[in-house]
């Protein structure tokens, strides 16, 4: 009888209807959480706790339908669900009004929306690919950071503007004039290559395509005002070369890693879903 009950629950949990119902509840809860950023009413609290109760029921059904307790807790999605659902039962008044604890609890509650990623096989596959790609990207990102570090140091030596604290009166006048002619909003709020951290941030801006041409035009203006002793050709070549190199590294590193891990994850999902096919060749 116990086995029949578990088999019945397992059929429910593995059904498309159960999957889509869970997805609808998560989407409904996501809407409630969004509305709560505008206003809080007793009805919103009621629906919030109703969704929490449904999440608890879903988790309980998944636990009943498990193959084994060890297998259930080895599944990281189950652990994620368990933490999110359990945190929902911690009352906000456990801490004082305005406490950081309340903010943390509310942020964790927002993570319920991420449970949507486990409700469909394709969504789970994408998340698996992204996680595995992050592991693969570790050494690739180190290579990218090395190139960025080299360009940042070179940029400091080539393009650093005079410091207002140590600049001569003529340089101060030129800096003020540069602020007036520099293109782009807040284009020269800070020296783009004033120090290592600012230089790295500037290269990150260039890599993301965030007004990198404005950086180039600002430095050309600085060169014409004799604030930096670098030719316009060097300024242009430096930034175009970095933009091309950064785009090449991003495309080859990120896209290559994702595609490679997508194929691997797809094969593992297929083997897990069709274990009988793996035994046929040895039969």
N, C-alpha and C positions, 0 to 999 in steps of 0.2 A: 504493500500500500504506500509506504514511504517512497519507494522507487517510482511508482506510478505518479505520485504527486510531483516529484522532482522532474520527471520527464515531461509532465504537463506544463510546469513552470518554464522548463527549458524551451519548449516549443513556443511559448508565449514570448519569452525574451528574444528568441532568434527570429521572430516573425517581423515582417516589414511593418505591420500595423503598430507594433510596440516601438519600433525604431522611429517611425514618423510621429507617433504620439509624444515620445520623449523630445523629439526635435521641436514640436509645436510648443510644448511646455517651456522649453529653454528659451525659445524666441519670445514667448509671452512674458517670461520673467525678465528678459533683456529689455523689453519695452517698459515694463514697470520700473526697472532700475533707472532707465533714462528719464522717465517722467518724474521720478523722485528728485532729480537734480533741479527741477523747477518748483515743485511743491510736495509736501508730505501730508497725507490725509489718512484717517483710519481705514478707508477702503483700500488704499495702496498697501498699507501694512498687512491687511487681511490677505490680499492676493499674494503678497510676498511670502507670508507664512504658509499659504496654501501651496505655492510652488515648492517651498522647502519640504513640505509634507510629501508631495508627489515625488520629489527627488529622493527622499528617504525610502519611499515605497519602491521606486525603481532600483535603488541600490540593494534593498533587501531581496528583491526578486532575482537580481543578478547573483547575489550570494547563494540563494537557495539553488539556483540553476548551475552552480559551479561544478566542475569535474572533481576538484579537491580544494581544500582550504589553502594549501600551499600554492596551488596554481592560481587561485583567486588573488592572493596577495603578491604574487610575482608580476601580475599585470599592472603596469604603471598607471594605466588609465583608471583602474579600480582604486588605486591608492590616491590618485588625484581627486577622484570623486569623493572618496571617504573624507579627505581633509577639507574639501570645500563644503560638503554637507555638514560635517561636524562643527565647523567654524560658524555655520549659520545659526547654531543653537546657543552660541555664546551671547548673552544679552548685552546690549550696548551700555546699559546703566551700571555694568560691573566696574566701569571707570568713571571718574568725575567728568562733568560737563566740559567740553572743549579739550578733553584729553586726546593725546596722540593715539591712544589705544582705540578710540572710537573711529578715527580716520582709517587706521589699519584694518579694522573689522569691515568697514564699508568698502574699502578697496578690495579686500579678499572676496567680498560678496559679488563684486563686479566680475570676478574670475568665473562665476557660474556660467557666463556667456561662453567661455572657452570649452565648456562641456559639449557644446554643439559640434566640436571637432571629432568627438568619438562616436557620434550617432550614425555616421555613414562610412562605409569601407573606403571610399575614395578620399574622403577628408582625412581619415586616419593615415592613409598611405602618404598623402602630402606632408602631414606633420612628421611622420617617420622619416621621410626623405630629407626634410629640413633639419631635423636633429642630427641625422647621420652626416649631412653635408657640413654642419658646424664642426663636427669632429674632424672631418677631412680637411676643412679649411684652416685648421690651426697653423700648420707649417706654411701654407700658402699665404696666410695673413702676415706671418713673420717676414716672408720674402717681400711682400708689399710694404710693410713698415720699414724695412731696410732701405728700399728705394725712396720712400717718403722722407726718411731721416736724412739721407744724403742730399736730396733736393732742398730740404728745409735749411740745412747748414749752408749749402751753396747760396740759397736765396738770402740768408742773413748777410753773408759777406758781400753779395752783389747789390742788394736793394735796400738795406736798412737805412732809414731816414735819420737825420741828426736828431738827437734828443733835445727837447725844448729846454731842459735844465742846463745843458752844456753848449747849446747852439750860440753862435755869434749873432749880433743884431741883424746882419744881412740874411743869415739862415732863418732867423725867426720871421723876418718879413716874407721870405720865400715860402715858409711853411704856411703862413696865413694866406698867401696868394694861392697856394696849392689847394687849401681847403675850399676856396671859392671856385676854382676851375675843375676840381675833381668831379667826374661824372658819377651818377648813381646816388641813391639816398644813403646817407651816413657812410659814404664810401671810404672816408679816411677818419672814421671815429678813432681807430687805432692804427698804428704803423703795421701794415700787413706782414712785414718781416722784421718787426722790432725785437723779438726774442724767439727762442726755440718753440715755445708753446704757441705763440701767435703765428709763427711760420708754418707749423704743422696744421693749425686750423685753416690758414689760408690755402694750403695745398688740398685740404679736405674740401673746402669750398670749390676750388677749381675742379676737383675730381667729380663733385656732384653737379657741376655745371651752374653753380650759384654765382652769377655775375662775374665769372672769371675774367671776361674781357674787360670789365671795369677795373679790375686789379691791374691789368696790363696797361690800360689807358692812364690810370693814376700814376703809375711808375714812369711812363713816358713823359707825363707832365712834370714829374719830379726831376727827371733827367734834363729836361729843357730849362728848368729853373736852377740847374746845377746843384741840386740837393743830393744826388747820387752820381757817382762817376762811372756810369755804365751806359753803353750805347743802346739805342732803340732796337737795333737788330738783336742784341743779346737778350733784351727784355722779352721781345716777341718770340724768339727761338726758345727761350727757357720755358715759357708758359705753354706754347703750342706743343713742345716736346713732352712736357709733363702731362698735359691733357690727353695726348695720344697714348702715352705709356700707361697712364692710369686707366683709360678706357680699355686698352688691350688687356691689362692685368685683371680688371674686373670681369670682363666678358669671358676670358679664358679660365680664370680661377673659379668664379662663382658659378657661371653657367655650366662649365665642364664638370665641376664637382656635383652639382645638382643632378645633371643628366646621368652621370655615372651611378650615383646613389639611387636614382629613380629606377634604373634597370635592376640593380641589386635588390632593392626593396620589393619590386614587382615580382621578381623570381621567388623571393622568400614567401611573399603572400600567396603565390600560386602553389608552392610546395606545402604550405600550411593548410590551404584549402583543399588540396588534392593529394593527401599523403599516399594514397594507393598507387598513384602513378610513379612514385619514387621506387616502389618495390617491384614493379613489373620487369625492369631490365635484369634483375638478379634472380628472377623466378625461373 
